[in-house]
Amino acid sequence: MKQDMIVILDLGSTENTVVARQIRDMGVYSEIHPHDITPEELAKLENVKGIIFNGGENRVVDGEEVVVLDALYDLGIPMISIDYPQSKCETKYATLPTDEEMKAFVFDVCKSEANWNMKNFVADQVEIIRRQVGDKKVLLALSGGVDSSVVAALLIKAIGKQLTCVHVNHGLMRKNESENVIEVFGNQLDANLVYVDATDRFLDKLAGVADPEEKRKIIGGEFIRVFEEEARKLEGIEFLGQGTIYPDIIESGTKTAKCVKSHHNVGGLPEDLQFALVEPLAQLFKDEVRACGVELGLPAEMVYRQPFPGPGLGVRCLGAITRDRLEALRESDAILRDEFAKTGLDKKVWQYFTVVPDFKAVGVRNHERSMGYMCVIRAVNTIDAMTASIERIDYDILERIADRITAEVPSINRVVYEITKKPVATIEFE
Ligand code: XMP
């Protein structure tokens, strides 16, 4: 790592990532580490220019207040503390320092250089990946989502054909999604890409299954089986690439904060498939991952795309999935996305999609009574997906979308707009 670093020690703060972002936004790299880091461990982190002891409400663990090792004070590295009463630093803050105060510490006291940028990050990671992997081979499950796409592009830059990407099409992808993965990674970036069309296999397993959890379980379990079968066909793979990002690690729990949710990217791979992990995005926040994708030359649609659930359209084709309803869902979703792109709503709205419930309603087509599916439009805004508000879409736009969907998707004869917040609803329907 050539870049200067400010280390944040977590003494129970709930705002470690806020401080890390504050410093990274000044162009200086920062990382969060546990409060009980030793001088030896600190020495292994290269270019540490300053340390911040960051206390807070989670400071009591097993009935005792957490403290840093006294030996840290003798390292001769500039230090400040925030909300840490036992601090022996020169400078102590009771609450988060202002940007000006933080700049004074980072630049004037620590003499850090503002050299944290994506160009340097990519150059560093290419070197680190090459060192880690040597002449061995790496396998990556490439869904086409932001994280796996950026990891793939980074690994291709670092080790080229030593990487094999496996793209499993579970038949629940959006329109043209798998085709785009093949175009970008197979054709443009000339990657070793194994494309598996497992549509029939997934849809056969899902036939008649209406329970949402059961559907998720089948999709997740089948994905692992398909991926494992492909992995076993390949020889000499020693590493598994993963799109783990910084929030995944932080949300999985620290020594002071409880786990928010445990993340596993390819989770549950069988133990006899033994790989070492390559996780080059593990220190990046989501917007930094996107910036990294841009730096690597990935198309904007891929880098800035909205979140899409792992089980894909499977959780939006409500109840037991049928092929005709899945097709109606895929087509209506493509029309919605097209119209959002035309009106610029795609840049404004956090997540937007269609849902097709498993019932038919009466309608009139060609002067005759006909039964058709209903298409639900959902468009929500959120910061952390824990709560969400609805986007107030202009009625003219909604009407145009409804007209297009009913004209271009013959099996749909009604379009409704969903206006429920999370909570009491969730973002997805299943
Ligand atoms: P809910 O429906 O729980 O969704 O309000 C919150 C966010 O998570 C996404 N989501 C999923 N993502 N696998 C995923 O990778 C899933 O099974 C899954 N379920 C929901 C959802 O799209 C929304 O962004």
Residues whose N, C-alpha, C, O or C-beta is under 5 A from the ligand:
A	BS01	XMP	P307 F308 P309 G310 P311 A385 T426 I427 E428
